[in-house]
Amino acid sequence: MSEAFRTLLKKVGSGSHTAKDLSRTEAATATRLMLEQVATPAQIGAFMIAHRIKRPTPVELAGLLDCYDALGPKLAPIRAAYPVTVLSCPYDGRSRTAPVAPLTALLLAANQAPVVLHGGDRMPTKQGLPFIEIFQALGLPWHRLSLEQVQQVLAETGLGFVYLPNHFPQAQAMVPYRDQIGKRPPFATIEIMWSPYAGETHLVSGYVHPPTEDRTCETFHQRETALFTTVKGLEGSCDLPRDRTAILGLGQLKDGQLQFERLLLHPRDYGFTAIDPPLASLAQYMTQLAQALTGGELELAQSAIWNGGFYLWRCGAASTLEQGFEQARATLASGRAAKQLEVIKQAMAASLKTSVQPAENGAEAQ
């Protein structure tokens, strides 16, 4: 048993009247002791439940992220015309609505606006469709790449994916606790705020509940995050909805002061119908995705244009929202997004051919 961790556990787990918040340093220390499994399984589970009940403060979340930065993988800065957009979405995936982020990423990469995503396999408690399965079905086996290979593909093609089981095994080791406690622990909040990229970043954080956005903004302020966007997205993702007003927060740090602007986007104001494509099965979704990439007039393609246009504007690749939407529409219609997918496939194949491949894991068997 870790006596140091026991002290921190007692602090957050003393009950609603006597529990105390951790300092940023204490939160980072607690996270390290869990990730390195110095704390016992009983201590880790107890901390996760206690911290969830108490609710982590922005200072504590900043400490958790400090530890992720210290122990986790970091992609090195690449030469790019625009900040790298990091789409931070819940790792437990999607179950009701079709994911748009993979299409958004290809649209941005085809317009020299790099994108990094991160996640793992199917995770509790939702066990929804994760990015890794979508990319595998597209012919992009990110789970087979080392971090160095991901770095190479990102630099060459403008797209990268950090795969938790291979690239951050300490965080992956915390996944079973999510199932055992039956609830999302504070680590599930970190995954929508974390960036595994070390260079100039446009960090996008999806959320469901408004209090999460408030904590996210204050956490980013604590950590002096230079440029970020919050999205009340589909199932907590970074995907802008079309069946309701898109609620967005535009944050930027200037001279040490946080500038935050609320942006409400009504799809009908820009010619989009109020429909979010449902998710029936991976096979059906992949058929729709393939058709969208070839310029098909599908609802998924419209969602890709809605999202791609916004993110092209937000990262600076389009001067206005309207230009962003037109640019995204043209990228799909011309086949440039589909061509970018082939470029990424070729870069990955070349990297795998010339480098030592990591051991196969459970992702490929899915």
N, C-alpha and C positions, 0 to 999 in steps of 0.2 A: 504494500500500500504506500502511496505517495503522501507523506505528511504535508508537503508544500501544497499539493492539490487539495488535500482535505481541508486546509485552512480556507482556500478560495471557495470550495464547495459549501462550507458552512456559511460563508458570507452571503452567497446568493440563495441558499436553500433554507434559510431560517424562518420562513413563513412570511405572510403578507404584511405583517406589522414590523418585523425586525430584520427582514432581508435588506442587504445593502448593495448598492451598485459597485461594480469593480472599476478601478482606474483603467486607463488605456493600457498601461504596462501590465497590470494584473490580468486583464482579459487576454492579452497576447501570451502571457505565461501560461494561463490555463489552457489556451488553445494548443500551444506547443506540447504541453504535458499530455494532452489527449491525442494529438496527431502522432506523437512519438510513442504513444501507449506506455508512458511512464505511469500514468494513472491506471488503476485497475478497471476492468469492464464494469464492475458495480459502480465505481466512482463516475465513470464516463456517462453511463446511463442516468444516474441520479442528477448529474450536472445538467444534462440535456433537458430533462423534465423540469428541473427547478428553474433553469434559465428561461425556458419557454413560458412557464407560469409567471415569472417575474417580468418578462419581456425585456430583451436586451436594449440598452440605451445606445444612442449614436456613438458615445465615447467607447463603450464596450465593443460595438461593431467595428469601430476604427481599429481597436486592438486586435480583434480577430483577423481583420484584413492585413494588419501589419505582419502577423504571423504567417498568413498565406503568402505574402510577398517574400518573407524570409525563407520559408521552406519549400514553397511551390515552384513550378516551372515558370520561366520567363522567356518569351521570344524576344530576341534582340531587335533593336530598331532597324527598319528597312528604309530605303530611299523611296519616297512616295510624294505625290503632288498634294495629297490631302491627309489629314489625320486618319489613322487606322481606326475604323469603326469596330468596336467590340460589342457584340450582341450577347448580353448576359441574361439568359432565360432559365426558368426552373428546370432542374435536371430530371425531374420525374415526368417530363414530356407532355404529350397532348393526347386527349381521349375524345374530344367532341368536335373540334374545328381543325380544318386542314392547315398544317404549318406553312407559313409563307416565307420564313427566314431563309431557307436554302435558296429559294428563287431570288429573294432580295440580295443575298450575298453574291450570287452570280451576276446579277444586274450591276451591282456596284463594282465588282471586280472587272467587268467588261468595260467600265468607264474610268479605269485607272484609280478607283477609290477602294483601297484594300479593306478586307474584312477578316476578323478573327472571331471564331465561335469556340465554345468549350462545353464539355459535358461527358457523360459516360453511357452505360448501357441502361436498360429499363430499371427504374428505381422505385422503391416504395416511397410514399404510400400509394401513389396514383398508378404506377407501372404503365405510364403512357408511352406513346411512340417517341423515341429520342432521335436527335439529329443523326447519331452514328448509323442507325439503320437506314435512314433516308439516303445518306451519302453512300453507304455500301450499295444500295439499290441503284444509285446513279453511276456506280463504277468507280467511286472514290474511297478506297480502303484506308481511311485515316488511322484505323486501329492497328495497322501494320507498320506505321511509320514511327521512327524515333523522333524525339524533339528536334534533333539536328535536321532530320529530313523534312519535318514540318516547316522549320525555318527556311530551308531551301525552296520549298514549294511556295511559301508565302512571298518570299522575295521575288520569285520568278513570275508568279501568276496573280498575286494579290488576294489569295485566299489561304487561310490556315485554320486548323482545328486542333485544339488541345484536348486529348483523350485521357480522362482521369485514370483509368486502370494502368495505363502505360506511363503517363507523364507526371502523375501526382498520386502515387500509390498510398501515401499517408492519408490523404483525403478519401480515397476509395475505401480504405479500411474502416471508415466511419459509416459507410452506407448500411451495413447490417443493423446498426443501432436504430436507423430510421424505421426499419421493419419491426424490430423488437419492441420499441416504445410506442409504435403505432401512430406517431405524430411527426410532423416536420420539426426538427430541432433548429436552433439558431444557425447551424451550418447551412441550412436551406435558404436562409436570408442572405448569407454571404455569397452564395453562388450567383445571385442576381445583382451583386455589386462588385464582383471580383474581375480584374483584368489581368490575364496572363501575358500581356504585351508591355514591353519596357519603354517604348518610344512615345511619340506624340499621339495621343489617343482621344477619340470621341467615344466615351463610355456610355452605353445604352443599358438602362435597367428597367426590366418589365416588372409589373406588380399587379395585384388584384385589389387590395384594400387601401383606402386613402392614408391611414396612419403609416403604412409601409413607405409611402412616398415621402412623407415628412421626415421619417427616420433616415431614409436614403439621402435626402438633400443635406441634412445636418451631418451625416457621416461623411459625405463627400466634401463638405466644407471643412470638417475636422482634418481630413486627409489632403486638403488643398488640391482636389481633383479639378483640373483646368477646364475641361469641357465635358458636359454630360447631358443626357436626355433621359427623362423618365417617361414611361409609357404605361397607361392603364390598358394593357394589351389583352389579346385573346388568351384566356386561361393563364394570365399572368406573364405572358411572353412579351417579346418586343414587337410583336405583330400588331399594327394599327387595325382596329376593327372597322368594318363598314356598316354593320347593322345598328350602330349607335355613333354618337359623336366621339371622335378620338380625343382623349384628354392627355395632353402632353406637357411636360415641364422642360424648359430650355435653361440649362444652368451653365454659367461661365464664371471663372474666377479672374478678376481683374484688380490688380494692385492689392491683393490680399482680401478683397471684398467679394462676396458671392452675389452675383447678379442672376436673378431667377425670374423667368417670365412664363406665365401660363398661356398655353396655346390650345384653342379648341377648334378642331377641324371637322366640318360637317361634310361627309362624302358627297351629298347631293349638290352642294355648292360648286363642286368641281366635276360634275357629270358622272359620278359613280353611283350605282344602285346600292341599296342598303341590304346587301347579301354577303354573309360570310360562309364560304363553302364548308359543308360538314365533312367530317372524317369518318368514312365507312370502314375501309381496310387499307393496309399498306399497298396492296396490289392496285386497287382502284385509284388511290392517291397518286401512285407513281405514273399511272396512265395519264391522269390529268396534268401532272407536272411535265411529262414529256410533251404533251400537246401544247401546254402553255409556253414551253421553251421554243417551240416552232411557230409561235405567233398565233396560235388558236384563240378564238374568241370565247374563252371559258371564264367562268367566275374566278377561278384560281389565278388566271392571267390578269384579270382586273385587280385582284387583291395585290398581286405582285407589282403592278404599275402604281397602285395607291401607296404601297409601302416603299417601293424603290424610288419613286419620285420624291417622297418626303425625305428619305435618307440621303439622296443625291443632293438635295438642297441643304440639308442640315450639315453635311460634312464639307460643303463648299464647292461641290462639283457642278451645281446648277445655281444660277443667280436668283431665281424665283421658284416658288412652289410649282407654278404653272409650267415653267421650263423643265423642272424636274420630272413632272408627269409625262410631258411630251418626250423627254429624253429616255425615260424608262420604256414608254410605249414603242419608240423607234428601236430601242435595243432588242426588245423581244421580236418585233415584226421583221427586222432585218436579219435575224438569226445570230446576232453577235453574242447574245447570252449563251446560246447553244454552242457556238464556236469556242467561247471561253471555257465551257465545261470540257471540251475536247483538249484544249490547251492544258488544263489542270490535270486531266487524266494522263496525258503524255509526260508531264513533268513528274508526276507521282511514279509512273512506270519507270522512268529513267532513274529516279532516285532509288527506287527499290532494287533496280537491276545492278546498280553500281555500289551499293552499300550493304552492310551486314543487316539482315532483317531481324527484328526482335522476335522472341518466341511467340507462337500463335496463342490466342487467348479465347475466352468464351464468346467475344463479340462476333468472330467469324463463323462460329457454329450456329448463330441465330439465323 
